[in-house]
Amino acid sequence: MNKLKFDIALHVIDRLLAQKGMNRVDLAEKLGVDRSTVTKWFMGEVDIPEHRMIPIAQILGVDSRVIFPDARILEKLSKRET
């Protein structure tokens, strides 16, 4: 994912978290990852792994394309889950 798309995704995640009354620590807990992992995503130290994209969207109650509009990645991921 290029930097601009990644930054937009992070912004959308933050907005959706706020709308749900959640924060980044809540997201980490629901994903079963350490909060430092989520912090690294938001600090730009590492990209969100592809296998976390659909679970993030599910936690936030939106279609994954709302956050991650690159349909090729999501198509590939959703086929793995079925």
RASUL-V438187 format. One line per field, one symbol per residue. burial: I if it has 24 or more other C-alpha atoms within 12 Angstrom, else O. A space follows every 50 residues. Layout:
burial=???
//
This chain:
burial=OOOOOIOOIIOIIIOIIOOOOOOIOOIIOOIOOOOOIIOOIIOOOOIIOI OIIIIIIOIIOOOIIIIIOOOOOIOOOOOOOO
//
